[in-house]
Amino acid sequence: MTTLKLNDISYRYDKSSKNVLENINMEFESGKIYTIVGKSGAGKTTLLSVLSSLARPTGGEILLNGENVLDIDRYRFRSKYVGVIFQSFNLLTHLTAIENVILSMDISGKKFDRPKKEIALELLQKVGLDLSEANRRVLKLSGGQQQRVAIARALSYDPDFILADEPTGNLDSETQDEIIRIFRMLADEGKCVIIVTHSPEVAAVSDVTYALKKT
């Protein structure tokens, strides 16, 4: 079982500012959905950045199966263990859905035992996009379809942890339910899914909810 543990994590933007995060202790394990909730300004997105190694904590340690993540090369950690899904999707809109997924596979540097296009198409089909949608430019896809592409992209190099920042924030309730079902499917397959959310519906289906308070 893969575990990620935060021990007394703190973070501040510079030496003159107060901590955005202070003495945060959390534990995440494979096969579960976790939600992180809290009011605006509580540091939810900052915590996600720390978890994905996009931001380095100013105090405490992050342990991956007992090994300090801060001792692992940040690029290797992000490209091997963590897939990130953004609220605004962050897709390259001039590319097709399948091209976005393949580009992520290229960037990861991972070696694949099958053609990348074949794997990318399987991932897109897994999250509910058909062949026609997979070959459509992202700009021509709906918000829900773009979020599915973003999920497939995050899965493209088979990371252990899927981190999602308000993944249903721009979606209608029906599409939100469909995205939640995908996250549950991924957790049931053994992924650890960590979601920052304001949505009570998303929090309700999680296995564990952590609440952040402003420091």
CYANA upper distance limits for C-alpha pairs under 8 A (distance plus 0.5 A):
  1 MET  CA     29 GLU  CA      7.37
  1 MET  CA     30 SER  CA      6.54
  2 THR  CA     29 GLU  CA      6.20
  2 THR  CA     30 SER  CA      5.92
  2 THR  CA     64 LEU  CA      7.99
  2 THR  CA     65 ASN  CA      6.63
  2 THR  CA    160 ASP  CA      7.87
  3 THR  CA     27 GLU  CA      7.64
  3 THR  CA     28 PHE  CA      6.07
  3 THR  CA     29 GLU  CA      4.84
  3 THR  CA     30 SER  CA      7.02
  3 THR  CA     63 LEU  CA      8.43
  3 THR  CA     64 LEU  CA      6.38
  3 THR  CA     65 ASN  CA      5.79
  4 LEU  CA     27 GLU  CA      6.36
  4 LEU  CA     28 PHE  CA      5.60
  4 LEU  CA     29 GLU  CA      6.88
  4 LEU  CA     62 ILE  CA      7.54
  4 LEU  CA     63 LEU  CA      6.12
  4 LEU  CA     64 LEU  CA      5.17
  4 LEU  CA     65 ASN  CA      6.93
  5 LYS  CA     25 ASN  CA      8.03
  5 LYS  CA     26 MET  CA      6.39
  5 LYS  CA     27 GLU  CA      4.87
  5 LYS  CA     28 PHE  CA      6.73
  5 LYS  CA     62 ILE  CA      6.14
  5 LYS  CA     63 LEU  CA      5.52
  5 LYS  CA     64 LEU  CA      7.09
  6 LEU  CA     24 ILE  CA      7.21
  6 LEU  CA     25 ASN  CA      5.54
  6 LEU  CA     26 MET  CA      5.59
  6 LEU  CA     27 GLU  CA      6.71
  6 LEU  CA     60 GLY  CA      8.09
  6 LEU  CA     61 GLU  CA      6.62
  6 LEU  CA     62 ILE  CA      5.24
  6 LEU  CA     63 LEU  CA      7.04
  7 ASN  CA     23 ASN  CA      7.90
  7 ASN  CA     24 ILE  CA      7.10
  7 ASN  CA     25 ASN  CA      5.48
  7 ASN  CA     26 MET  CA      7.64
  7 ASN  CA     60 GLY  CA      6.07
  7 ASN  CA     61 GLU  CA      5.80
  7 ASN  CA     62 ILE  CA      6.80
  7 ASN  CA     63 LEU  CA      8.43
  8 ASP  CA     22 GLU  CA      7.67
  8 ASP  CA     23 ASN  CA      4.38
  8 ASP  CA     24 ILE  CA      5.35
  8 ASP  CA     25 ASN  CA      5.89
  8 ASP  CA     59 GLY  CA      7.55
  8 ASP  CA     60 GLY  CA      5.24
  8 ASP  CA     61 GLU  CA      7.39
  9 ILE  CA     21 LEU  CA      7.49
  9 ILE  CA     22 GLU  CA      6.69
  9 ILE  CA     23 ASN  CA      5.41
  9 ILE  CA     24 ILE  CA      5.23
  9 ILE  CA     25 ASN  CA      7.21
  9 ILE  CA     57 PRO  CA      6.97
  9 ILE  CA     58 THR  CA      8.10
  9 ILE  CA     59 GLY  CA      5.92
  9 ILE  CA     60 GLY  CA      4.81
  9 ILE  CA     61 GLU  CA      6.70
  9 ILE  CA     62 ILE  CA      8.15
 10 SER  CA     19 ASN  CA      7.10
 10 SER  CA     20 VAL  CA      7.87
 10 SER  CA     21 LEU  CA      5.23
 10 SER  CA     22 GLU  CA      4.75
 10 SER  CA     23 ASN  CA      5.91
 10 SER  CA     24 ILE  CA      7.08
 10 SER  CA     57 PRO  CA      6.35
 10 SER  CA     58 THR  CA      6.14
 10 SER  CA     59 GLY  CA      5.25
 10 SER  CA     60 GLY  CA      6.82
 11 TYR  CA     19 ASN  CA      5.96
 11 TYR  CA     20 VAL  CA      6.15
 11 TYR  CA     21 LEU  CA      5.45
 11 TYR  CA     22 GLU  CA      7.16
 11 TYR  CA     56 ARG  CA      8.30
 11 TYR  CA     57 PRO  CA      5.47
 11 TYR  CA     58 THR  CA      5.39
 11 TYR  CA     59 GLY  CA      7.08
 12 ARG  CA     17 SER  CA      6.84
 12 ARG  CA     18 LYS  CA      6.59
 12 ARG  CA     19 ASN  CA      4.91
 12 ARG  CA     20 VAL  CA      5.84
 12 ARG  CA     21 LEU  CA      7.48
 12 ARG  CA     57 PRO  CA      8.34
 12 ARG  CA     58 THR  CA      7.12
 13 TYR  CA     17 SER  CA      7.00
 13 TYR  CA     19 ASN  CA      8.19
 13 TYR  CA     20 VAL  CA      8.22
 19 ASN  CA    215 THR  CA      7.28
 20 VAL  CA     42 ALA  CA      7.67
 20 VAL  CA     43 GLY  CA      6.28
 20 VAL  CA     46 THR  CA      8.30
 20 VAL  CA    214 LYS  CA      7.92
 20 VAL  CA    215 THR  CA      6.80
 21 LEU  CA     42 ALA  CA      8.31
 21 LEU  CA     43 GLY  CA      6.69
 21 LEU  CA     46 THR  CA      8.44
 21 LEU  CA     47 LEU  CA      7.91
 21 LEU  CA    215 THR  CA      7.23
 22 GLU  CA    215 THR  CA      7.30
 23 ASN  CA     60 GLY  CA      7.97
 26 MET  CA    210 TYR  CA      8.37
 28 PHE  CA     32 LYS  CA      8.45
 28 PHE  CA     34 TYR  CA      8.00
 28 PHE  CA    192 CYS  CA      7.64
 29 GLU  CA    192 CYS  CA      6.47
 30 SER  CA    160 ASP  CA      7.81
 30 SER  CA    161 PHE  CA      8.22
 30 SER  CA    187 ALA  CA      7.77
 30 SER  CA    190 GLY  CA      5.96
 30 SER  CA    191 LYS  CA      5.72
 30 SER  CA    192 CYS  CA      4.79
 30 SER  CA    193 VAL  CA      8.45
 31 GLY  CA    186 LEU  CA      8.36
 31 GLY  CA    187 ALA  CA      4.98
 31 GLY  CA    188 ASP  CA      6.16
 31 GLY  CA    189 GLU  CA      7.20
 31 GLY  CA    190 GLY  CA      4.55
 31 GLY  CA    191 LYS  CA      5.60
 31 GLY  CA    192 CYS  CA      5.82
 31 GLY  CA    193 VAL  CA      8.36
 32 LYS  CA    187 ALA  CA      5.66
 32 LYS  CA    188 ASP  CA      7.88
 32 LYS  CA    190 GLY  CA      8.03
 32 LYS  CA    191 LYS  CA      7.55
 32 LYS  CA    192 CYS  CA      5.82
 32 LYS  CA    193 VAL  CA      6.83
 32 LYS  CA    206 SER  CA      8.10
 32 LYS  CA    207 ASP  CA      6.52
 32 LYS  CA    208 VAL  CA      8.33
 33 ILE  CA    183 PHE  CA      8.04
 33 ILE  CA    184 ARG  CA      7.61
 33 ILE  CA    187 ALA  CA      6.70
 33 ILE  CA    192 CYS  CA      6.71
 33 ILE  CA    193 VAL  CA      5.21
 33 ILE  CA    194 ILE  CA      6.48
 33 ILE  CA    195 ILE  CA      8.09
 33 ILE  CA    205 VAL  CA      8.46
 33 ILE  CA    206 SER  CA      5.42
 33 ILE  CA    207 ASP  CA      5.84
 33 ILE  CA    208 VAL  CA      7.21
 34 TYR  CA    192 CYS  CA      8.30
 34 TYR  CA    193 VAL  CA      6.58
 34 TYR  CA    194 ILE  CA      5.21
 34 TYR  CA    195 ILE  CA      6.59
 34 TYR  CA    206 SER  CA      6.00
 34 TYR  CA    207 ASP  CA      6.48
 34 TYR  CA    208 VAL  CA      5.40
 34 TYR  CA    209 THR  CA      6.17
 34 TYR  CA    210 TYR  CA      8.03
 35 THR  CA    194 ILE  CA      6.29
 35 THR  CA    195 ILE  CA      5.17
 35 THR  CA    196 VAL  CA      6.22
 35 THR  CA    197 THR  CA      7.21
 35 THR  CA    202 VAL  CA      8.19
 35 THR  CA    203 ALA  CA      6.25
 35 THR  CA    206 SER  CA      6.68
 35 THR  CA    208 VAL  CA      6.98
 35 THR  CA    209 THR  CA      5.25
 35 THR  CA    210 TYR  CA      6.74
 36 ILE  CA     44 LYS  CA      7.21
 36 ILE  CA    194 ILE  CA      7.95
 36 ILE  CA    195 ILE  CA      6.58
 36 ILE  CA    196 VAL  CA      5.24
 36 ILE  CA    197 THR  CA      6.87
 36 ILE  CA    209 THR  CA      6.36
 36 ILE  CA    210 TYR  CA      5.35
 36 ILE  CA    211 ALA  CA      6.31
 36 ILE  CA    212 LEU  CA      7.63
 37 VAL  CA     44 LYS  CA      7.52
 37 VAL  CA    196 VAL  CA      6.68
 37 VAL  CA    197 THR  CA      6.24
 37 VAL  CA    198 HIS  CA      6.77
 37 VAL  CA    203 ALA  CA      8.37
 37 VAL  CA    209 THR  CA      7.73
 37 VAL  CA    210 TYR  CA      6.77
 37 VAL  CA    211 ALA  CA      5.35
 37 VAL  CA    212 LEU  CA      6.66
 38 GLY  CA     42 ALA  CA      6.45
 38 GLY  CA     44 LYS  CA      7.52
 38 GLY  CA    198 HIS  CA      7.94
 38 GLY  CA    211 ALA  CA      5.96
 38 GLY  CA    212 LEU  CA      5.43
 38 GLY  CA    213 LYS  CA      6.60
 39 LYS  CA    212 LEU  CA      8.21
 39 LYS  CA    213 LYS  CA      7.62
 39 LYS  CA    214 LYS  CA      8.19
 41 GLY  CA    214 LYS  CA      6.91
 42 ALA  CA    212 LEU  CA      6.30
 42 ALA  CA    213 LYS  CA      5.64
 42 ALA  CA    214 LYS  CA      4.72
 42 ALA  CA    215 THR  CA      7.67
 43 GLY  CA     47 LEU  CA      6.51
 43 GLY  CA    212 LEU  CA      7.67
 43 GLY  CA    213 LYS  CA      8.47
 43 GLY  CA    214 LYS  CA      7.69
 44 LYS  CA     48 LEU  CA      6.94
 44 LYS  CA    196 VAL  CA      6.83
 44 LYS  CA    212 LEU  CA      7.47
 45 THR  CA     49 SER  CA      6.79
 45 THR  CA    165 ASP  CA      7.21
 45 THR  CA    196 VAL  CA      7.51
 46 THR  CA     50 VAL  CA      6.80
 46 THR  CA     55 ALA  CA      8.24
 47 LEU  CA     51 LEU  CA      6.63
 48 LEU  CA     52 SER  CA      6.66
 48 LEU  CA    163 LEU  CA      7.51
 48 LEU  CA    165 ASP  CA      7.94
 48 LEU  CA    196 VAL  CA      8.07
 49 SER  CA     53 SER  CA      6.59
 49 SER  CA     54 LEU  CA      5.47
 49 SER  CA     55 ALA  CA      5.80
 50 VAL  CA     54 LEU  CA      6.47
 50 VAL  CA     55 ALA  CA      5.23
 50 VAL  CA     56 ARG  CA      6.37
 50 VAL  CA     57 PRO  CA      6.80
 51 LEU  CA     62 ILE  CA      8.43
 52 SER  CA     78 ARG  CA      6.80
 52 SER  CA     82 VAL  CA      6.76
 52 SER  CA     84 VAL  CA      8.00
 52 SER  CA    163 LEU  CA      8.03
 53 SER  CA     74 ARG  CA      6.61
 53 SER  CA     77 PHE  CA      8.01
 53 SER  CA     78 ARG  CA      7.25
 54 LEU  CA     74 ARG  CA      8.40
 56 ARG  CA     70 LEU  CA      8.42
 57 PRO  CA     61 GLU  CA      8.28
 61 GLU  CA     68 ASN  CA      7.06
 61 GLU  CA     69 VAL  CA      8.12
 61 GLU  CA     70 LEU  CA      7.84
 62 ILE  CA     68 ASN  CA      6.13
 62 ILE  CA     69 VAL  CA      6.00
 62 ILE  CA     70 LEU  CA      7.49
 63 LEU  CA     67 GLU  CA      5.55
 63 LEU  CA     68 ASN  CA      5.01
 63 LEU  CA     69 VAL  CA      6.14
 64 LEU  CA     68 ASN  CA      6.83
 64 LEU  CA     69 VAL  CA      6.61
 67 GLU  CA     71 ASP  CA      8.33
 68 ASN  CA     72 ILE  CA      7.68
 69 VAL  CA     77 PHE  CA      8.12
 70 LEU  CA     74 ARG  CA      8.07
 72 ILE  CA     76 ARG  CA      7.76
 72 ILE  CA     77 PHE  CA      7.00
 73 ASP  CA     77 PHE  CA      6.68
 74 ARG  CA     78 ARG  CA      6.70
 75 TYR  CA     79 SER  CA      6.52
 76 ARG  CA     80 LYS  CA      6.36
 77 PHE  CA     81 TYR  CA      6.03
 77 PHE  CA     82 VAL  CA      7.44
 78 ARG  CA     82 VAL  CA      5.57
 78 ARG  CA     83 GLY  CA      7.70
 79 SER  CA     83 GLY  CA      8.15
 79 SER  CA    107 ILE  CA      8.43
 79 SER  CA    108 SER  CA      5.44
 79 SER  CA    109 GLY  CA      8.19
 79 SER  CA    157 TYR  CA      8.03
 79 SER  CA    159 PRO  CA      8.32
 80 LYS  CA    108 SER  CA      7.75
 80 LYS  CA    110 LYS  CA      8.48
 80 LYS  CA    157 TYR  CA      7.47
 80 LYS  CA    158 ASP  CA      8.11
 80 LYS  CA    159 PRO  CA      6.18
 81 TYR  CA    158 ASP  CA      8.36
 81 TYR  CA    159 PRO  CA      4.91
 81 TYR  CA    160 ASP  CA      5.69
 81 TYR  CA    161 PHE  CA      6.61
 82 VAL  CA    154 ALA  CA      8.45
 82 VAL  CA    159 PRO  CA      5.65
 82 VAL  CA    160 ASP  CA      6.79
 82 VAL  CA    161 PHE  CA      5.38
 82 VAL  CA    162 ILE  CA      6.47
 82 VAL  CA    163 LEU  CA      7.62
 83 GLY  CA    153 ARG  CA      8.48
 83 GLY  CA    154 ALA  CA      4.85
 83 GLY  CA    155 LEU  CA      6.88
 83 GLY  CA    159 PRO  CA      6.44
 83 GLY  CA    161 PHE  CA      6.74
 83 GLY  CA    162 ILE  CA      5.36
 83 GLY  CA    163 LEU  CA      6.62
 84 VAL  CA    154 ALA  CA      6.20
 84 VAL  CA    162 ILE  CA      6.45
 84 VAL  CA    163 LEU  CA      5.28
 84 VAL  CA    164 ALA  CA      6.32
 84 VAL  CA    165 ASP  CA      8.47
 85 ILE  CA     89 PHE  CA      7.17
 85 ILE  CA    150 ALA  CA      6.51
 85 ILE  CA    151 ILE  CA      6.80
 85 ILE  CA    154 ALA  CA      6.94
 85 ILE  CA    162 ILE  CA      7.99
 85 ILE  CA    163 LEU  CA      6.59
 85 ILE  CA    164 ALA  CA      5.01
 85 ILE  CA    165 ASP  CA      6.75
 85 ILE  CA    167 PRO  CA      7.30
 86 PHE  CA     90 ASN  CA      6.93
 86 PHE  CA    150 ALA  CA      8.21
 86 PHE  CA    164 ALA  CA      6.54
 86 PHE  CA    165 ASP  CA      5.68
 86 PHE  CA    166 GLU  CA      7.62
 86 PHE  CA    167 PRO  CA      6.87
 87 GLN  CA    164 ALA  CA      8.10
 87 GLN  CA    165 ASP  CA      6.02
 87 GLN  CA    166 GLU  CA      5.65
 87 GLN  CA    167 PRO  CA      5.40
 87 GLN  CA    168 THR  CA      7.68
 87 GLN  CA    169 GLY  CA      7.03
 87 GLN  CA    170 ASN  CA      7.68
 88 SER  CA    170 ASN  CA      8.38
 89 PHE  CA    146 GLN  CA      7.22
 89 PHE  CA    147 GLN  CA      6.51
 89 PHE  CA    150 ALA  CA      6.36
 90 ASN  CA    150 ALA  CA      8.26
 91 LEU  CA    100 ASN  CA      7.30
 91 LEU  CA    138 VAL  CA      7.95
 91 LEU  CA    146 GLN  CA      8.33
 91 LEU  CA    150 ALA  CA      7.48
 92 LEU  CA    100 ASN  CA      7.09
 92 LEU  CA    138 VAL  CA      7.78
 93 THR  CA    137 ARG  CA      7.06
 93 THR  CA    138 VAL  CA      5.31
 93 THR  CA    139 LEU  CA      5.47
 94 HIS  CA    137 ARG  CA      6.63
 94 HIS  CA    138 VAL  CA      7.20
 94 HIS  CA    139 LEU  CA      7.23
 95 LEU  CA     99 GLU  CA      6.34
 95 LEU  CA    100 ASN  CA      6.81
 95 LEU  CA    137 ARG  CA      5.84
 95 LEU  CA    138 VAL  CA      6.78
 96 THR  CA    100 ASN  CA      6.82
 96 THR  CA    134 ALA  CA      7.28
 96 THR  CA    135 ASN  CA      5.96
 96 THR  CA    136 ARG  CA      5.55
 96 THR  CA    137 ARG  CA      4.31
 96 THR  CA    138 VAL  CA      5.84
 97 ALA  CA    101 VAL  CA      7.11
 97 ALA  CA    133 GLU  CA      7.79
 97 ALA  CA    134 ALA  CA      5.48
 97 ALA  CA    135 ASN  CA      6.58
 97 ALA  CA    136 ARG  CA      6.74
 97 ALA  CA    137 ARG  CA      6.68
 97 ALA  CA    138 VAL  CA      6.10
 97 ALA  CA    146 GLN  CA      8.47
 97 ALA  CA    149 VAL  CA      6.53
 98 ILE  CA    102 ILE  CA      6.71
 98 ILE  CA    117 LYS  CA      7.70
 98 ILE  CA    120 ALA  CA      6.54
 98 ILE  CA    121 LEU  CA      6.96
 98 ILE  CA    124 LEU  CA      7.99
 98 ILE  CA    134 ALA  CA      5.78
 98 ILE  CA    135 ASN  CA      6.63
 99 GLU  CA    103 LEU  CA      6.51
100 ASN  CA    104 SER  CA      6.98
100 ASN  CA    149 VAL  CA      8.30
100 ASN  CA    153 ARG  CA      7.37
101 VAL  CA    105 MET  CA      6.97
101 VAL  CA    120 ALA  CA      6.38
101 VAL  CA    149 VAL  CA      7.90
101 VAL  CA    152 ALA  CA      7.15
101 VAL  CA    153 ARG  CA      5.06
101 VAL  CA    156 SER  CA      6.89
102 ILE  CA    106 ASP  CA      6.71
102 ILE  CA    116 LYS  CA      6.70
102 ILE  CA    117 LYS  CA      7.06
102 ILE  CA    120 ALA  CA      6.74
102 ILE  CA    153 ARG  CA      8.39
102 ILE  CA    156 SER  CA      8.19
103 LEU  CA    107 ILE  CA      6.72
104 SER  CA    108 SER  CA      6.73
104 SER  CA    153 ARG  CA      6.73
104 SER  CA    154 ALA  CA      8.40
104 SER  CA    156 SER  CA      7.27
104 SER  CA    157 TYR  CA      8.32
105 MET  CA    109 GLY  CA      7.45
105 MET  CA    110 LYS  CA      7.47
105 MET  CA    116 LYS  CA      7.89
105 MET  CA    153 ARG  CA      8.48
105 MET  CA    156 SER  CA      6.32
105 MET  CA    157 TYR  CA      6.42
106 ASP  CA    110 LYS  CA      7.92
108 SER  CA    157 TYR  CA      7.30
110 LYS  CA    157 TYR  CA      7.39
112 PHE  CA    116 LYS  CA      7.56
114 ARG  CA    118 GLU  CA      7.59
114 ARG  CA    119 ILE  CA      7.56
115 PRO  CA    119 ILE  CA      7.13
116 LYS  CA    120 ALA  CA      6.48
117 LYS  CA    121 LEU  CA      6.59
118 GLU  CA    122 GLU  CA      6.85
119 ILE  CA    123 LEU  CA      6.80
119 ILE  CA    156 SER  CA      8.37
120 ALA  CA    124 LEU  CA      6.76
120 ALA  CA    152 ALA  CA      8.08
120 ALA  CA    156 SER  CA      7.33
121 LEU  CA    125 GLN  CA      6.63
121 LEU  CA    131 LEU  CA      7.94
121 LEU  CA    134 ALA  CA      7.41
122 GLU  CA    126 LYS  CA      6.54
123 LEU  CA    127 VAL  CA      7.01
123 LEU  CA    152 ALA  CA      5.93
123 LEU  CA    155 LEU  CA      8.01
123 LEU  CA    156 SER  CA      7.80
124 LEU  CA    128 GLY  CA      6.95
124 LEU  CA    129 LEU  CA      5.84
124 LEU  CA    130 ASP  CA      7.80
124 LEU  CA    134 ALA  CA      7.14
124 LEU  CA    148 ARG  CA      7.86
124 LEU  CA    149 VAL  CA      7.06
124 LEU  CA    152 ALA  CA      6.19
125 GLN  CA    129 LEU  CA      5.35
125 GLN  CA    130 ASP  CA      6.19
125 GLN  CA    131 LEU  CA      8.13
127 VAL  CA    148 ARG  CA      6.34
127 VAL  CA    149 VAL  CA      8.36
127 VAL  CA    151 ILE  CA      8.04
127 VAL  CA    152 ALA  CA      7.30
127 VAL  CA    182 ILE  CA      7.04
128 GLY  CA    148 ARG  CA      7.86
129 LEU  CA    133 GLU  CA      6.31
129 LEU  CA    134 ALA  CA      6.79
129 LEU  CA    145 GLN  CA      7.80
129 LEU  CA    148 ARG  CA      8.05
130 ASP  CA    134 ALA  CA      6.58
131 LEU  CA    135 ASN  CA      6.84
132 SER  CA    136 ARG  CA      6.85
133 GLU  CA    141 LEU  CA      8.02
136 ARG  CA    140 LYS  CA      7.15
136 ARG  CA    141 LEU  CA      7.80
137 ARG  CA    141 LEU  CA      7.59
138 VAL  CA    146 GLN  CA      7.05
141 LEU  CA    145 GLN  CA      6.24
141 LEU  CA    146 GLN  CA      6.56
142 SER  CA    146 GLN  CA      6.62
143 GLY  CA    147 GLN  CA      6.74
143 GLY  CA    170 ASN  CA      7.82
143 GLY  CA    171 LEU  CA      7.16
144 GLY  CA    148 ARG  CA      6.88
144 GLY  CA    171 LEU  CA      6.85
144 GLY  CA    175 THR  CA      6.49
144 GLY  CA    176 GLN  CA      8.49
145 GLN  CA    149 VAL  CA      6.88
146 GLN  CA    150 ALA  CA      6.75
147 GLN  CA    151 ILE  CA      6.74
147 GLN  CA    167 PRO  CA      7.85
148 ARG  CA    152 ALA  CA      6.73
148 ARG  CA    179 ILE  CA      8.01
149 VAL  CA    153 ARG  CA      6.56
150 ALA  CA    154 ALA  CA      6.71
151 ILE  CA    155 LEU  CA      6.82
152 ALA  CA    156 SER  CA      6.56
154 ALA  CA    158 ASP  CA      8.50
154 ALA  CA    159 PRO  CA      8.29
154 ALA  CA    162 ILE  CA      7.52
155 LEU  CA    159 PRO  CA      6.89
155 LEU  CA    162 ILE  CA      8.24
159 PRO  CA    191 LYS  CA      8.48
160 ASP  CA    191 LYS  CA      6.05
160 ASP  CA    192 CYS  CA      6.80
161 PHE  CA    191 LYS  CA      6.54
161 PHE  CA    192 CYS  CA      5.33
161 PHE  CA    193 VAL  CA      6.46
161 PHE  CA    194 ILE  CA      7.91
162 ILE  CA    191 LYS  CA      7.62
162 ILE  CA    192 CYS  CA      6.68
162 ILE  CA    193 VAL  CA      5.28
162 ILE  CA    194 ILE  CA      6.63
163 LEU  CA    193 VAL  CA      6.61
163 LEU  CA    194 ILE  CA      5.36
163 LEU  CA    195 ILE  CA      6.44
164 ALA  CA    193 VAL  CA      8.21
164 ALA  CA    194 ILE  CA      6.73
164 ALA  CA    195 ILE  CA      5.23
164 ALA  CA    196 VAL  CA      6.73
165 ASP  CA    195 ILE  CA      6.55
165 ASP  CA    196 VAL  CA      5.45
165 ASP  CA    197 THR  CA      7.35
166 GLU  CA    195 ILE  CA      7.44
166 GLU  CA    196 VAL  CA      5.94
166 GLU  CA    197 THR  CA      5.31
166 GLU  CA    198 HIS  CA      7.66
167 PRO  CA    195 ILE  CA      8.12
167 PRO  CA    196 VAL  CA      8.48
167 PRO  CA    197 THR  CA      8.10
168 THR  CA    172 ASP  CA      8.41
168 THR  CA    176 GLN  CA      5.89
168 THR  CA    179 ILE  CA      7.85
168 THR  CA    199 SER  CA      8.47
169 GLY  CA    197 THR  CA      8.32
169 GLY  CA    198 HIS  CA      8.40
169 GLY  CA    199 SER  CA      8.27
171 LEU  CA    175 THR  CA      6.51
171 LEU  CA    176 GLN  CA      6.34
172 ASP  CA    176 GLN  CA      6.51
173 SER  CA    177 ASP  CA      6.75
174 GLU  CA    178 GLU  CA      7.06
175 THR  CA    179 ILE  CA      6.79
176 GLN  CA    180 ILE  CA      6.67
177 ASP  CA    181 ARG  CA      6.78
178 GLU  CA    182 ILE  CA      7.00
179 ILE  CA    183 PHE  CA      6.93
180 ILE  CA    184 ARG  CA      6.76
180 ILE  CA    202 VAL  CA      7.30
180 ILE  CA    205 VAL  CA      8.47
181 ARG  CA    185 MET  CA      6.67
182 ILE  CA    186 LEU  CA      6.78
183 PHE  CA    187 ALA  CA      6.78
183 PHE  CA    193 VAL  CA      7.40
184 ARG  CA    188 ASP  CA      6.61
185 MET  CA    189 GLU  CA      6.78
186 LEU  CA    190 GLY  CA      7.06
186 LEU  CA    191 LYS  CA      6.02
186 LEU  CA    192 CYS  CA      8.39
186 LEU  CA    193 VAL  CA      8.08
187 ALA  CA    191 LYS  CA      5.16
187 ALA  CA    192 CYS  CA      6.36
187 ALA  CA    193 VAL  CA      6.83
197 THR  CA    202 VAL  CA      7.60
197 THR  CA    203 ALA  CA      7.75
199 SER  CA    203 ALA  CA      6.87
200 PRO  CA    204 ALA  CA      6.44
201 GLU  CA    205 VAL  CA      7.31
202 VAL  CA    206 SER  CA      7.31
203 ALA  CA    209 THR  CA      7.22
